[in-house]
Amino acid sequence: MWRTEELSFELDDEATSDPVVTAVVGTPDGPLRFMAEPRMDGNALVLIGLHTFGDLLRPNSVGVANLRIVADMVMERMGFDGIVVEGAVRTTGANPGHRKGRVRFARRLRPDAPP
């Protein structure tokens, strides 16, 4: 499982076209790209139509636990209290044409965080 300290995060201006934003997360296993329409809802980031892919990553190599670590890192570094993901309709992989429901990530206290 990855650690937030191992991750980097940057926006990819060349792959961004309003209203869709592309972000690249550097991971120990290679870059992971996220594309979505970002919206704010209070102090939560809502990602509409999220697509994610990694050119160098093997299928199923990321997993839910590592996605949680990515969400934790983004909330920590950008100051959000939550992230809500509204997935896009799948074009490949398992169940093409299917849309996942909303997934919510809430900021959690890290054991090594100061009080």
C-alpha positions in Angstrom: 0.0 0.0 0.0 1.2 3.5 -0.8 1.9 6.3 1.7 0.9 9.9 1.1 4.5 11.0 1.4 5.3 8.8 -1.7 2.8 10.6 -3.9 3.1 13.8 -5.9 0.3 15.8 -7.5 0.1 18.2 -10.4 -2.4 19.6 -12.9 -1.7 18.8 -16.5 -2.4 22.0 -18.3 -1.9 20.5 -21.8 -4.5 17.8 -21.2 -7.0 20.2 -19.5 -9.8 21.8 -21.4 -12.5 23.7 -19.5 -14.6 22.3 -17.8 -12.5 19.1 -17.6 -9.4 19.2 -15.5 -6.6 16.6 -15.8 -4.4 15.8 -12.8 -1.4 13.5 -12.6 -0.6 11.7 -9.4 2.9 10.3 -9.2 2.9 6.9 -7.4 5.6 4.3 -6.6 4.1 2.2 -9.4 4.0 4.9 -12.1 1.8 8.0 -12.9 -1.9 7.8 -12.4 -4.1 10.3 -14.4 -7.5 11.6 -13.3 -9.9 13.6 -15.5 -13.1 15.1 -14.3 -15.3 18.2 -14.0 -14.5 19.6 -10.6 -17.1 21.4 -8.6 -17.1 22.8 -5.0 -19.8 21.8 -2.5 -19.0 23.6 0.7 -15.5 22.4 1.7 -15.8 19.3 -0.4 -14.4 18.7 -3.9 -17.0 17.0 -6.2 -15.5 15.2 -9.3 -18.1 14.7 -11.9 -17.5 12.1 -14.7 -14.2 10.9 -13.2 -12.0 8.9 -15.5 -8.7 7.4 -14.2 -6.0 5.6 -16.0 -2.3 4.7 -15.7 -0.3 3.9 -18.8 2.3 2.0 -16.9 0.0 0.3 -14.3 -1.2 -3.3 -14.6 -4.9 -3.9 -14.4 -6.2 -4.0 -10.8 -2.8 -2.9 -9.5 -4.1 0.3 -7.8 -6.9 -1.0 -5.6 -9.4 0.7 -3.3 -6.9 1.1 -0.4 -4.4 3.1 -2.7 -7.3 5.2 -4.1 -8.1 6.1 -0.5 -4.5 7.2 0.1 -4.7 9.3 -3.1 -7.9 11.0 -1.8 -6.3 11.5 1.6 -3.3 13.2 0.0 -5.4 15.5 -2.2 -7.6 16.5 0.8 -4.5 17.2 2.9 -2.6 19.2 0.4 -5.5 21.1 -1.0 -7.4 21.7 2.3 -10.6 19.9 1.5 -12.7 18.1 4.2 -14.1 15.6 1.6 -14.1 14.4 -1.9 -17.2 13.1 -3.7 -16.6 11.1 -6.9 -19.3 10.7 -9.5 -17.9 8.2 -11.9 -18.2 8.4 -15.7 -19.9 5.7 -17.8 -17.3 3.0 -18.3 -16.0 2.6 -21.8 -13.6 -0.3 -21.2 -12.9 -2.9 -18.5 -15.5 -4.5 -16.3 -19.1 -3.7 -17.2 -18.7 -1.2 -20.2 -21.7 1.2 -20.3 -22.2 1.0 -16.6 -22.0 4.0 -14.3 -20.8 3.6 -10.7 -22.6 5.4 -7.9 -21.3 8.2 -5.8 -18.2 7.5 -3.7 -17.4 9.7 -0.7 -14.1 10.2 1.0 -14.0 12.2 4.3 -10.9 13.6 5.8 -9.6 11.4 8.6 -7.2 12.1 11.3 -3.8 10.6 10.7 -2.1 9.0 13.7 1.1 11.0 13.0 -0.8 14.4 12.5 -0.3 17.0 15.2 -3.4 17.7 17.3 
